[in-house]
């Protein structure tokens, strides 16, 4: 499990394809390899990945074709920056909301509006996931726990980011056309699906 509080930017240092598996090697933020073990979980752009090798500065992950297809990890190139978070431990503060690291779909950046103290990003939700996204609700975009802002029209929503979030995440470099890994809030999904099932049974 993860909290959606991104711990810093990592950088892709190597990509290797073999036997239908892509191995990503990522330089983690300073100090984030401490206590790391093979088999540990790390979120890369919000995707839960398993450590298969590591050293003092980097960690490597094997990514299967289905994950590459369903997330933005397939578009990463060497030098790309990614949001990183080590798995939560019992007793950790939950500053965001609980995340599984299992991506539901890709959201497209439509518009970016920077100001001196704020960054507003407008993003389009896939049709199948719109029912789980609502103003003032929670979502995770590229592994970052965020509160949904306005919803001026069908499938278009906003988020608003303070300078600290811009500094610690990839959102400071967001551009229209970028695809963001979207994980909807599990509690919202459970409520919506339960209500739909009850209403269907009453018909």
ABEGO torsion letter per residue (X at the ends): XBAGBBAEBBBBABBBBBGGBBBBBBBBBBGAABGBBBGBBBBBGGBBBBBABBBAABBBBBBBAAAAAABAAAABBBGBBBBBBBBBBBGBBBABBBBAGBBAEBBBBABBBBBAABBBBBBBBBAAAAAABBBGBBBBBGGBBBBBBBBABBGBBBBBBBAAAAAABAAAABBBGBBBBBBBBAAAAAAAAAAAAAAAAAX
